[in-house]
Amino acid sequence: EMPNDWVDAAQIRGNDEVLEGLDDQTRARMVALERALLSIKEGNYGECAECGGDIKKARLLALPDATLCIACAREAETG
């Protein structure tokens, strides 16, 4: 039930939007981690999807679902 006070109603609506956004982020993260687990099973975990080189262990420790080495990731960011 929505409260009569429009400020409370706006707060509730804002909170709902934040929770929906977090849910989308969580789903995306789960998909990425499932892909990482599949690549472990297939034996190509830690291989850059762009250049085929190795993704450094430190990067994988920080981002276990990383699919690009740092050089390719930087290139993708800068376009």
C-alpha positions in Angstrom: 0.0 0.0 0.0 1.4 3.4 -1.0 1.4 6.0 1.8 -0.7 9.2 1.4 2.3 11.4 1.9 3.9 12.1 -1.5 7.4 12.4 0.0 7.0 8.9 1.5 5.6 7.6 -1.7 8.5 9.0 -3.7 11.0 7.5 -1.2 9.4 4.1 -1.6 9.4 4.3 -5.4 13.1 5.4 -5.3 14.0 2.5 -3.1 12.2 0.1 -5.4 14.2 1.4 -8.3 17.4 0.9 -6.5 16.5 -2.6 -5.5 15.6 -3.5 -9.1 18.9 -2.1 -10.3 20.8 -4.1 -7.8 18.9 -7.2 -8.9 19.9 -6.6 -12.5 23.5 -6.2 -11.5 23.4 -9.3 -9.4 22.0 -11.3 -12.3 24.6 -10.0 -14.7 27.4 -10.8 -12.2 26.0 -14.4 -11.8 26.0 -14.9 -15.5 29.6 -13.7 -15.8 30.7 -16.0 -12.9 28.9 -18.9 -14.5 30.8 -18.2 -17.7 34.0 -18.2 -15.7 33.2 -21.6 -14.2 32.5 -23.0 -17.7 35.8 -21.7 -19.0 37.5 -23.5 -16.0 35.7 -26.7 -17.0 36.7 -26.2 -20.7 40.3 -25.5 -19.7 40.6 -22.0 -21.1 40.1 -20.0 -17.9 42.6 -17.1 -17.8 42.8 -16.8 -21.6 42.1 -13.4 -23.0 39.0 -13.5 -25.3 40.4 -10.8 -27.5 44.1 -11.6 -28.1 44.4 -15.1 -26.7 47.1 -14.2 -24.3 47.2 -14.9 -20.6 45.2 -12.9 -18.1 47.5 -12.3 -15.2 46.7 -14.0 -11.9 46.4 -10.7 -10.0 43.7 -9.6 -12.4 41.8 -12.9 -12.0 42.1 -12.7 -8.2 40.5 -9.2 -8.4 38.0 -10.0 -11.1 37.5 -13.8 -11.3 35.2 -13.3 -14.3 37.6 -11.2 -16.3 37.6 -12.2 -20.0 40.2 -9.7 -21.2 43.8 -9.2 -20.3 44.6 -5.7 -18.9 45.9 -4.4 -22.3 42.8 -5.5 -24.2 40.5 -4.2 -21.4 42.1 -0.8 -21.6 41.8 -0.8 -25.4 38.1 -1.7 -25.1 37.6 1.1 -22.6 39.3 3.8 -24.8 37.7 2.5 -28.0 
